[in-house]
Amino acid sequence: MTDPLIGQLATVFADVTGSNPPDPDADLIEGGVLDSLALVELLVAIEQELGIVVPAERLEIERFRTLARLAELVADCRALGTSDTA
């Protein structure tokens, strides 16, 4: 995990789930790591910890499959300027 954003997401993931973060490309949903409740908890924690707001039109399950895809989502939200202070 060399990408700092993936590292931040791994920390948030560990805090939310209480387990070690998986590899950045491990499928969190197919692997049974995240269920629907854990996914929502993770989304809320990411928004709070990283200071972003994920717009409803970006809430696609494919964006939550891996930590790497989550990092892309966070980067997209930052580029859009969707912070929780805006």
Buried (B, 14 or more C-beta within 10 A) or exposed (E): BEBEBBBBBBEBBEEBBEEEBBEBEBBBBEEEBBEEEBBEBBBEBBBEBBBBBBEEEEEEEEBBBBBBBBBBBBEBBBEBEBEEEE
